[in-house]
Amino acid sequence: MISERAAFERALKEAALGRGDVEPNPLVGAVAVEDGRLVGVGHHADYGGAHAEVALLEALGGSLTGRTVFVTLEPCSHQGKTPPCADALVAAQPDRVVVLTEDPNPAVAGRGIARLRAAGIETVVSEDAELRQRERTLNAAYYVHRDRDRAWVIAKWAMTLDGKIASRTGDARWISSESSRREVHRLRAHVDAVMVGVGTALRDDPRLTPRDVELVRRPVRIVLDSRGRLTESARLFEDVERFPVWIATTERAPANWRRAMESRGATVIEEPARNGRVDLAAALVELRRRGCERVLLEGGAELFASGFEEELIDAVEVYVCPRLVGGREAPTPWPGSGRASMAEALTLEHLRWDHLENDQRLRAFVHSPRVGGGPFKRPAERA
Ligand SMILES: NC(=O)c1ccc[n+]([C@@H]2O[C@H](COP(=O)([O-])OP(=O)(O)OC[C@H]3O[C@@H](n4cnc5c(N)ncnc54)[C@H](OP(=O)(O)O)[C@@H]3O)[C@@H](O)[C@H]2O)c1
């Protein structure tokens, strides 16, 4: 006979499997129990993809009759990137639903539980304080992100073993293996926006589209270009109908350049300036306002430097590749003055390392000693 505690312990374990792939969404796990036996598990595995309850339903062929569902977070009741899970549960008719924690998201906040009860499904909230606290800790990034106004930011780069993201002439094609580059396409298909500085747009002329992968999201491509340097011939414009191009600029950009960009299909967004350049923090607030929750920074060096200096990077995905290119002028992922001591260094937590051909990939969250943690800091604690 599986106890409520054991069922939730398993559901929390399932939830944790989504770490690094779902943020800023919450990590959620669900299990189904029938006659005291565990009969199915599910978790939210991908940002924009199926929620835990739906994954559980898929694992069980759609029916929950005669079963109790234990779910670590209240089922959603609103149409988000996927349909409401409360409705999916109602349709599958479980005997009982036990929820570990209520969702503080104002779009849910008790409505998921109310919807289940209104449909006649016995629904209770767990009173196990210790397990409820474990869920709060597991989803610290979610609870904090909810309270702040900017998008969640992942910085991704490939570097040589000597820490260079390009040679001294700016050549970066290619540092990483084909398998690593395929993974980058997969990552692009799981974000709302891919962002580069205009330096990278001019030097590499990238398309920044997800290619040869299933599209979970359809990312907008964004260039930070304070003075209007992007040209009409940029390859970014090739796919502008399918993957919109937004250019974040400042008042310094000339009106005729703005018109030229708009005639190529781009949306030009004027942002406040910080030190003469687009204010990255303000741009990330604006992006969230426009519906971009998850933003991938793809470089280059100057853009990463702003992100790290201003502590706007929540997570990193780094490919460390077996090459050495040397050179004092060759860019690193954080040029500029950096931090003065190791005590002030940003540190990484929840590390996940894996191999792709001969590359090593690290996925991790950024933690700042100054404010007590990147994704985990409270807005009030920010400088
Ligand atoms: N290995 C990798 O993963 C990787 C990835 C990407 C790029 N790269 C390499 O990186 C090199 C380009 O790097 P980069 O440092 O020259 O260019 P960058 O970071 O792509 O672009 C920097 C430019 O963006 C504009 N910008 C606007 N707002 C900004 C802000 N808030 N913070 C920073 N920049 C802002 C500035 O120009 P304005 O003032 O004119 O607006 C700035 O000079 C290339 O060699 C490329 O191959 C490597």
The ligand as a Gaussian input file, in Angstrom:
#p B3LYP/6-31G(d) Opt

LIG

0 1
 N       30.928000      31.263000     -29.398000
 C       29.721000      31.723000     -29.269000
 O       28.854000      31.075000     -28.683000
 C       29.374000      33.066000     -29.816000
 C       28.048000      33.492000     -29.803000
 C       27.743000      34.760000     -30.300000
 C       28.766000      35.552000     -30.794000
 N       30.048000      35.103000     -30.802000
 C       31.132000      35.954000     -31.312000
 O       31.138000      37.172000     -30.562000
 C       31.641000      38.198000     -31.426000
 C       30.693000      39.388000     -31.341000
 O       30.664000      39.859000     -30.018000
 P       30.609000      41.402000     -29.701000
 O       30.905000      41.574000     -28.257000
 O       31.450000      42.097000     -30.700000
 O       29.130000      41.769000     -30.084000
 P       27.678000      41.611000     -29.446000
 O       27.720000      41.393000     -27.982000
 O       26.930000      40.665000     -30.292000
 O       27.118000      43.039000     -29.748000
 C       27.587000      44.133000     -29.005000
 C       26.925000      45.383000     -29.498000
 O       25.527000      45.303000     -29.251000
 C       25.040000      46.592000     -29.025000
 N       24.304000      46.658000     -27.771000
 C       23.138000      47.330000     -27.612000
 N       22.732000      47.269000     -26.352000
 C       23.641000      46.550000     -25.670000
 C       23.765000      46.165000     -24.327000
 N       22.860000      46.518000     -23.396000
 N       24.827000      45.439000     -23.945000
 C       25.749000      45.069000     -24.855000
 N       25.693000      45.408000     -26.161000
 C       24.643000      46.144000     -26.568000
 C       26.251000      47.519000     -28.914000
 O       26.384000      48.195000     -30.155000
 P       25.627000      49.599000     -30.326000
 O       26.126000      50.467000     -29.222000
 O       26.002000      50.069000     -31.683000
 O       24.185000      49.286000     -30.185000
 C       27.411000      46.568000     -28.739000
 O       28.606000      47.041000     -29.299000
 C       31.707000      37.632000     -32.830000
 O       33.051000      37.336000     -33.116000
 C       30.894000      36.372000     -32.740000
 O       31.361000      35.388000     -33.628000
 C       30.355000      33.887000     -30.339000

